[in-house]
Amino acid sequence: MLRVMTDAKQVLQSLGREAVKSALGVKQSAIYAAEGKGVFPAAWFDALDNMGASQGVSVPRTLFNWKHASEDGEERRDDTPL
């Protein structure tokens, strides 16, 4: 049974900050920044999703900073107001 995570901090606690850092090849400061913002860079999705699947942890897509096209055709991020 998958454990569903509801925030970035839970994901990092469940998967292990050091394991995530190693899998992504990022500095500790990047891990802390993502935790502080409450969202992960979209580029981290595949690695975190795969880590989660192997450990029975569901990593929701909503915890990632995806880009979307706005009504005027310009790209925006999930955390950017319309």
C-alpha positions as CSV (number, residue, x, y, z in Angstrom):
1,M,0.0,0.0,0.0
2,L,1.3,3.4,-1.0
3,R,1.8,6.1,1.7
4,V,0.5,9.4,0.2
5,M,2.6,12.4,1.1
6,T,0.9,15.8,1.4
7,D,3.9,18.1,1.5
8,A,7.6,18.4,0.5
9,K,8.8,18.0,4.0
10,Q,7.0,14.6,4.3
11,V,8.5,13.4,1.1
12,L,12.0,14.3,2.1
13,Q,11.5,12.7,5.5
14,S,10.1,9.5,4.0
15,L,12.7,9.2,1.2
16,G,15.6,10.5,3.2
17,R,17.2,13.9,2.5
18,E,20.7,12.4,1.9
19,A,19.3,9.7,-0.5
20,V,17.4,12.4,-2.4
21,K,20.4,14.6,-2.5
22,S,22.5,11.8,-3.8
23,A,20.0,10.6,-6.4
24,L,19.6,14.1,-7.8
25,G,23.2,15.1,-7.6
26,V,22.3,18.4,-5.9
27,K,23.7,20.3,-2.9
28,Q,22.1,20.3,0.5
29,S,21.1,23.9,0.0
30,A,18.9,22.8,-2.9
31,I,17.1,20.3,-0.7
32,Y,16.6,22.9,2.0
33,A,15.3,25.5,-0.5
34,A,12.7,23.1,-1.9
35,E,11.6,22.1,1.5
36,G,11.3,25.8,2.5
37,K,9.3,26.7,-0.6
38,G,7.1,23.6,-0.2
39,V,7.6,22.6,-3.9
40,F,10.2,20.7,-5.8
41,P,11.6,21.7,-9.2
42,A,9.8,19.9,-12.0
43,A,13.1,18.4,-13.2
44,W,13.2,16.4,-10.0
45,F,9.9,14.6,-10.6
46,D,11.1,11.4,-12.4
47,A,13.8,10.7,-9.8
48,L,11.5,11.4,-6.8
49,D,8.6,9.5,-8.3
50,N,10.9,6.5,-9.0
51,M,12.3,6.6,-5.5
52,G,8.8,6.9,-4.0
53,A,7.5,3.9,-6.0
54,S,10.4,1.7,-4.9
55,Q,9.7,2.7,-1.2
56,G,5.9,2.6,-1.3
57,V,5.6,6.4,-1.1
58,S,3.3,8.3,-3.4
59,V,4.8,11.6,-4.5
60,P,2.0,13.8,-5.8
61,R,2.5,15.9,-8.9
62,T,1.1,18.8,-7.1
63,L,4.3,19.1,-5.1
64,F,6.2,20.1,-8.2
65,N,6.7,23.5,-9.8
66,W,5.3,22.8,-13.3
67,K,5.1,25.4,-16.1
68,H,1.8,26.1,-17.8
69,A,0.7,28.3,-20.7
70,S,-1.4,31.2,-19.6
71,E,-4.3,32.7,-21.6
72,D,-1.9,35.0,-23.5
73,G,0.3,32.1,-24.5
74,E,3.1,33.0,-22.1
75,E,4.6,30.3,-19.9
76,R,3.9,30.6,-16.2
77,R,4.7,28.4,-13.2
78,D,2.2,26.9,-10.8
79,D,3.1,29.4,-8.2
80,T,2.7,32.4,-10.5
81,P,-0.6,34.2,-10.3
82,L,-2.8,34.4,-13.4
